[in-house]
Amino acid sequence: QYLLTRLGLQVYKGKDVSIYNTSNSSLPNDTIKRGVIEKNGRLWLGTPNGLASFENYTVTWYDNSLTNSVLGNEKITSLAIGDDGRLWIGTPNGLVVKNGDTWTRYTPQNSGLPAPYIFGLVVDKYNVAWMGAGNELTKLSKSNPSYNDSPETMKGLVRFDGTIWTTFD
């Protein structure tokens, strides 16, 4: 069993508890606010400084300087996994989809996404992603950031089936 905390990942195995944090693993930040588990048991972790996974008692950070990921040291705003195994990752810089070893970033510049800040991401039983999309944070939010910041304005609810983008505004 897992517990996501501001002090790292707590892993419970019987009565034993192990804590994984930035001082003893490659976790990019001690604060973990998002998590999803694949069918094979791999745990994906969203932090203010990037994406990590936990598998076989090992933390792997998915920074583009260390792996083939397109993610950098950026806030993970949401995570979801479809029944087809695709990992959907929301960031303030667009939607990232990991499909096997292929990483794709969708932004307003290269897709039908109406705004870059992704939040509230879910994947339905048809492997269609639904998410909120909004604009950049206000200056006040940037100067006094909170991990639970939301976009300044919401552009709409976005549906993406892997091909077609639909925005409900």
C-alpha positions, 0 to 999 in steps of 0.5 A: 500500500502507498501513501502520497505525502508532502514528505515523500512516498510511504510504502507499507509492506505488512508492518514495515514502512519505507519512505522514499524522498529526494534524499534517498531516491531519484524522486524530483520533489518530496511533495507528491500530489498525484498518483495512478497505478498501472495494471502491472503495478507500476505507480506513477507519481506527479510532483511539482518538479516532474513525473516519477514512477515507483516499481520494484522498490525503485524510483525513476524520474522521467526528466528529458535529460535522463530518459526519452521523456518529453517532460522536464522539471515541470509541475504535474497537474493531473495523471490518468491511465486508460484501459489501453495502457496509455498514461495521460499527464497534465502540465501547465505546458500542455498534455503529454501522452505516454504510449509505450516508449513514445511520448507526445506533447500536445499544446495549443500550437500543435493540436486542437487544445484551446489552452496549455494548462491542463487540470482535472484529467480523467480517461473514460471506458472508451479510452477518451481523455476529458480535461479542463484547459485554462490559461497561465496563472496570474502574477499573484499566483506566480509570486505566491505559488501553491501546488493546488493553483489552478489556471487564471481562466478556464477555456473549457472542458476538452475531449480528446479521443487520440485524434479529434479534439472537442472543446465544450466552452 
